[in-house]
């Protein structure tokens, strides 16, 4: 009887899908073919946001949530999967339904977030800075790096 008492907790510990060395948000097509993945973290990371998926807490980059929602909207199956000793288990079947873009600090539409992924910001104070930098990158801002608040002079089309 004692071996069973010891073996059962060990079996449950290692057989339970929440015990994983690595956890990823994974997208697959309708045939089950792997499309892409984003790593999830079990502890706080800089510029990551905490989310709860299927009862477990994870830290992710805001773009991970954007990407996962985009994949799901595009008809792909998105799951949260854990790898333990080479075995992949589904930890959460519907993670994209459990988070919103606002929860991870994204305040634009899903389409805008995908089109402008490099400027996704998680801090509302930095939203205008990101917008300004986007305009500067496209040639609408200052030529002078020392004074980014001064608009660049734009000559009319008929000027020589």
Rosetta silent file (secondary structure, phi, psi, omega in degrees, C-alpha in Angstrom):
SEQUENCE: XXXXXXXXXXXXXXXXXXXXXXXXXXXXXXXXXXXXXXXXXXXXXXXXXXXXXXXXXXXXXXXXXXXXXXXXXXXXXXXXXXXXXXXXXXXXXXXXXXXXXXXXXXXXXXXXXXXXXXXXXXXXXXXXXXXXXXXXXXXXXXXXXXXXXXXXXXXXXXXX
SCORE:     score description
SCORE:     0.000 S_00000001
   1 L     0.000  -38.327 -178.650    0.000    0.000    0.000 S_00000001
   2 H   -61.549  -41.587  178.678    2.847    2.417    0.813 S_00000001
   3 H   -59.513  -36.367  178.982    4.369    2.308   -2.684 S_00000001
   4 H   -66.796  -38.964  179.433    0.985    3.317   -4.114 S_00000001
   5 H   -64.278  -36.445  178.762    0.705    6.239   -1.679 S_00000001
   6 H   -79.787  -41.267 -175.434    4.125    7.514   -2.784 S_00000001
   7 H   -70.581  -37.817 -177.287    3.724    6.719   -6.483 S_00000001
   8 H   -60.686  -49.409  177.548    0.298    8.300   -6.927 S_00000001
   9 H   -61.803  -37.008  178.187    1.359   11.856   -5.940 S_00000001
  10 H   -66.406  -40.688  177.263    4.473   11.549   -8.126 S_00000001
  11 H   -61.909  -46.842 -179.808    2.382   10.345  -11.066 S_00000001
  12 H   -63.341  -36.834  179.567   -0.080   13.196  -10.644 S_00000001
  13 H   -63.085  -46.602 -175.270    2.738   15.716  -10.363 S_00000001
  14 H   -88.858  -19.903  179.429    4.403   14.692  -13.620 S_00000001
  15 H   -87.967  -19.596 -178.039    1.287   13.674  -15.555 S_00000001
  16 L   -69.833  128.992 -174.606   -0.593   16.898  -14.851 S_00000001
  17 L   -65.584  -17.571 -179.306   -0.393   19.182  -17.906 S_00000001
  18 L   -75.788  -13.212  176.400    0.205   22.326  -15.864 S_00000001
  19 L   -86.695  106.291 -176.629    3.663   21.035  -14.954 S_00000001
  20 L  -142.594  145.272  176.192    5.717   22.221  -17.921 S_00000001
  21 L   -76.568  -36.770 -179.688    9.279   23.280  -18.551 S_00000001
  22 E  -137.422  144.435  177.555    8.197   25.683  -21.299 S_00000001
  23 E  -128.811  133.563 -178.934    4.827   27.162  -22.181 S_00000001
  24 E  -132.618  147.127  166.153    3.943   28.644  -25.563 S_00000001
  25 E   -85.205  122.158 -173.095    0.953   30.212  -27.247 S_00000001
  26 E  -123.866  135.185  175.820    0.750   28.118  -30.417 S_00000001
  27 E  -108.673  135.648  177.137   -1.184   28.670  -33.637 S_00000001
  28 E  -132.470  150.920  177.976   -2.063   25.781  -35.938 S_00000001
  29 L   -78.534 -177.640 -176.226   -4.026   25.703  -39.174 S_00000001
  30 L   -64.774  -19.587  177.719   -7.251   23.719  -39.633 S_00000001
  31 L   -88.616   -6.092 -178.959   -5.203   20.604  -40.465 S_00000001
  32 L    91.911    5.463  179.868   -3.227   20.914  -37.209 S_00000001
  33 L   -75.518  133.973  179.802   -0.024   22.063  -38.907 S_00000001
  34 E   -59.836  131.338  177.875    2.141   24.326  -36.771 S_00000001
  35 E  -107.703  -47.547 -178.861    2.012   27.987  -37.888 S_00000001
  36 E  -175.786  171.712 -178.771    3.865   29.850  -35.147 S_00000001
  37 E  -152.465  158.961  174.189    4.370   30.324  -31.432 S_00000001
  38 E  -134.554  135.373 -178.612    5.155   32.868  -28.723 S_00000001
  39 E   -73.471  140.675  174.348    6.790   32.035  -25.406 S_00000001
  40 E  -108.922  152.419 -177.112    4.883   32.586  -22.171 S_00000001
  41 E  -121.879  149.955 -179.426    6.647   33.236  -18.877 S_00000001
  42 L   -99.831    3.071  176.275    5.835   32.156  -15.336 S_00000001
  43 L  -140.428  163.597 -175.292    7.481   35.138  -13.661 S_00000001
  44 L   -62.287  135.134  175.918    7.520   38.894  -14.139 S_00000001
  45 L  -128.935  150.709  179.009    9.546   40.251  -17.036 S_00000001
  46 L   -61.725  135.637  179.137   10.173   43.865  -18.000 S_00000001
  47 L    64.183   17.444  174.363    7.520   45.241  -20.378 S_00000001
  48 E  -103.231  157.766  179.411    5.453   42.045  -20.063 S_00000001
  49 E  -116.582  144.591  178.678    1.877   41.928  -18.794 S_00000001
  50 E   -86.283  131.739  176.416    0.372   39.431  -16.396 S_00000001
  51 E  -133.378  155.336  174.961   -2.628   37.471  -17.667 S_00000001
  52 E  -113.217  121.666 -178.918   -4.637   34.587  -16.274 S_00000001
  53 E  -125.385  120.765 -179.751   -5.438   31.833  -18.755 S_00000001
  54 L    51.443   39.680  175.088   -7.470   28.782  -17.731 S_00000001
  55 L    85.836   -0.199  179.081   -6.735   29.494  -14.082 S_00000001
  56 E  -117.469  143.695  179.526   -2.961   29.917  -14.381 S_00000001
  57 E   -90.148  138.589  177.211   -0.988   33.161  -14.353 S_00000001
  58 E  -139.367  160.074  172.588    1.481   33.964  -17.118 S_00000001
  59 E  -113.686  133.161  179.967    3.537   36.941  -18.254 S_00000001
  60 E  -141.026  159.690  173.384    3.515   37.803  -21.929 S_00000001
  61 E   -75.571  143.700  178.346    4.586   40.538  -24.307 S_00000001
  62 H   -53.455  -37.151 -179.555    1.641   42.660  -25.453 S_00000001
  63 H   -63.093  -28.018  177.578    2.410   41.672  -29.038 S_00000001
  64 H   -60.782  -43.308  178.344    1.854   38.010  -28.094 S_00000001
  65 H   -65.157  -42.093  178.480   -1.776   38.804  -27.267 S_00000001
  66 H   -60.948  -50.196 -178.866   -2.141   40.799  -30.501 S_00000001
  67 H   -59.084  -46.304 -177.637   -0.596   37.999  -32.559 S_00000001
  68 H   -62.868  -43.003  178.539   -2.732   35.303  -30.894 S_00000001
  69 H   -65.370  -38.889  178.107   -5.944   37.241  -31.459 S_00000001
  70 H   -62.920  -44.845  179.095   -4.967   37.895  -35.084 S_00000001
  71 H   -61.303  -45.315  179.939   -4.281   34.196  -35.646 S_00000001
  72 H   -63.661  -42.707  179.260   -7.615   33.202  -34.084 S_00000001
  73 H   -64.566  -28.697 -179.645   -9.486   35.827  -36.125 S_00000001
  74 L   -83.596    5.677  175.221   -7.772   34.472  -39.248 S_00000001
  75 L    93.057    6.954  178.373   -9.288   31.034  -38.617 S_00000001
  76 L   -92.107  155.387  179.401   -6.353   29.323  -36.988 S_00000001
  77 E   -88.709  122.764 -179.518   -6.596   27.350  -33.763 S_00000001
  78 E  -113.264  125.837  178.328   -4.685   29.010  -30.924 S_00000001
  79 E  -132.246  163.590  172.497   -3.906   27.042  -27.782 S_00000001
  80 E  -102.112  121.194 -175.313   -1.606   27.346  -24.801 S_00000001
  81 E  -125.717  143.302  179.106    0.707   24.342  -24.774 S_00000001
  82 E  -114.646  143.699  178.836    3.306   23.137  -22.321 S_00000001
  83 E  -113.225  123.261  174.673    6.370   21.041  -22.996 S_00000001
  84 E  -132.843  113.623  179.065    7.642   18.702  -20.307 S_00000001
  85 L    54.438   44.294  175.637   10.430   16.290  -21.223 S_00000001
  86 L    83.031   -1.736 -179.777    9.564   16.437  -24.930 S_00000001
  87 E  -104.148  127.311  178.910    5.848   15.901  -24.458 S_00000001
  88 E   -99.032  127.672  178.118    3.470   18.679  -25.521 S_00000001
  89 E  -124.326  142.388  174.609    0.190   19.045  -23.652 S_00000001
  90 E   -77.522  121.655  179.599   -2.627   21.528  -24.242 S_00000001
  91 E   -95.362  -27.638 -176.983   -2.938   23.613  -21.100 S_00000001
  92 E  -153.277  122.823 -175.370   -5.660   25.950  -22.360 S_00000001
  93 L   -84.229  -22.115 -174.879   -7.898   25.488  -25.403 S_00000001
  94 L  -134.426   55.377 -174.704   -9.283   29.024  -25.698 S_00000001
  95 H   -65.482  -31.996 -176.591   -6.690   31.531  -24.462 S_00000001
  96 H   -70.069  -21.508  177.826   -7.624   34.314  -26.893 S_00000001
  97 H   -79.673  -11.977 -174.704  -11.159   34.428  -25.496 S_00000001
  98 H  -101.530   -2.648  178.556   -9.790   35.070  -22.005 S_00000001
  99 L  -132.409  154.064  174.502   -7.758   38.216  -22.668 S_00000001
 100 L  -118.114  161.117  177.503   -8.414   41.584  -24.242 S_00000001
 101 L   -63.502  -38.875  179.712   -5.986   43.940  -25.912 S_00000001
 102 H   -61.583  -34.394  178.377   -6.685   46.571  -23.238 S_00000001
 103 H   -59.044  -30.273 -177.866   -5.650   44.098  -20.519 S_00000001
 104 H  -103.711   11.293  173.469   -2.176   44.042  -22.013 S_00000001
 105 L    86.566   18.059  178.285   -2.035   47.791  -22.641 S_00000001
 106 L  -101.068  120.654 -172.581   -2.898   47.904  -26.342 S_00000001
 107 L  -114.916   24.712  175.974   -5.331   50.749  -27.038 S_00000001
 108 L  -123.911  171.094  179.161   -5.720   50.496  -30.805 S_00000001
 109 L   -65.578  161.891  178.468   -7.701   48.114  -32.986 S_00000001
 110 H   -59.477  -43.433  179.616   -6.367   44.647  -33.691 S_00000001
 111 H   -61.879  -46.866  179.035   -5.723   45.589  -37.322 S_00000001
 112 H   -63.206  -37.928  179.260   -3.824   48.760  -36.350 S_00000001
 113 H   -64.618  -40.111  178.850   -1.822   46.835  -33.769 S_00000001
 114 H   -69.962  -38.940 -179.692   -0.771   44.255  -36.371 S_00000001
 115 H   -68.707  -29.710 -175.033    0.076   46.914  -38.955 S_00000001
 116 L  -123.378   43.647 -173.053    2.127   48.897  -36.473 S_00000001
 117 H   -57.396  -32.484 -177.326    3.437   46.115  -34.223 S_00000001
 118 H   -67.803  -18.753 -177.932    6.806   47.790  -33.583 S_00000001
 119 H  -107.722   15.528  175.966    5.109   50.700  -31.836 S_00000001
 120 L   -64.391  128.998  179.797    2.826   48.763  -29.493 S_00000001
 121 L  -122.213  146.854 -179.956    3.238   50.337  -26.116 S_00000001
 122 L  -101.758   -1.691 -176.784    2.114   49.082  -22.737 S_00000001
 123 L  -119.504  119.039 -177.082    2.294   52.432  -20.992 S_00000001
 124 H   -57.897  -30.915  178.968   -0.376   55.047  -21.723 S_00000001
 125 H   -63.838  -28.369 -177.522    2.185   57.813  -20.989 S_00000001
 126 H   -92.217   -1.362 -178.839    4.274   56.541  -23.892 S_00000001
 127 H   -58.253  -47.870 -177.330    1.405   56.338  -26.404 S_00000001
 128 H   -69.395  -32.808  175.464    1.990   59.841  -27.737 S_00000001
 129 H   -62.630  -44.332  179.163    5.730   59.281  -27.815 S_00000001
 130 H   -63.719  -40.463  178.063    5.175   56.146  -29.943 S_00000001
 131 H   -63.955  -45.786  179.340    2.825   58.046  -32.244 S_00000001
 132 H   -59.750  -43.310  179.870    5.326   60.901  -32.582 S_00000001
 133 H   -64.019  -36.305  177.210    8.133   58.448  -33.364 S_00000001
 134 H   -62.194  -44.624  178.298    5.977   56.815  -36.023 S_00000001
 135 H   -64.796  -40.401  178.286    5.426   60.182  -37.686 S_00000001
 136 H   -62.006  -41.909  179.622    9.143   60.979  -37.415 S_00000001
 137 H   -63.018  -28.923 -178.403   10.046   57.645  -39.033 S_00000001
 138 L   -92.903    7.580  175.748    7.732   58.478  -41.927 S_00000001
 139 L    85.611   16.613  179.955    9.292   61.894  -42.467 S_00000001
 140 L   -99.842   -5.364 -174.900    6.609   63.999  -40.836 S_00000001
 141 L  -105.358 -157.047 -175.468    8.625   65.008  -37.788 S_00000001
 142 L   -76.246  143.584  171.806   11.756   66.955  -36.950 S_00000001
 143 L   -82.500  -21.380 -176.172   15.035   66.632  -38.839 S_00000001
 144 L   -91.686  114.489 -179.088   16.842   67.791  -35.712 S_00000001
 145 L   -64.619  -24.462 -178.539   17.365   64.942  -33.234 S_00000001
 146 L   -75.410  -24.883 -176.590   17.883   67.447  -30.413 S_00000001
 147 L  -133.174   83.020 -176.954   14.458   69.001  -30.821 S_00000001
 148 L   -76.179   -9.025 -179.363   11.850   66.419  -31.766 S_00000001
 149 L   -88.625  -10.767 -179.846    9.008   68.777  -30.840 S_00000001
 150 L   -89.778  120.366 -178.934    9.796   71.284  -33.591 S_00000001
 151 L   -65.993  146.400  177.761    7.984   70.410  -36.811 S_00000001
 152 L   -76.888  142.138  177.846   10.081   70.074  -39.944 S_00000001
 153 L   -73.089  132.415  177.990    9.462   72.639  -42.634 S_00000001
 154 L  -117.546  124.182 -178.974    7.715   71.177  -45.612 S_00000001
 155 L   -81.802  145.234  175.019    7.921   73.048  -48.894 S_00000001
 156 L   -60.562  155.982 -177.157    4.843   73.250  -51.149 S_00000001
 157 L   -59.376  -31.390 -176.855    4.962   70.950  -54.161 S_00000001
 158 L   -90.553    3.944  179.557    5.447   73.859  -56.561 S_00000001
 159 L   -78.960  149.020  179.205    8.354   75.385  -54.606 S_00000001
 160 L   -94.306    0.000    0.000   11.822   75.172  -56.093 S_00000001
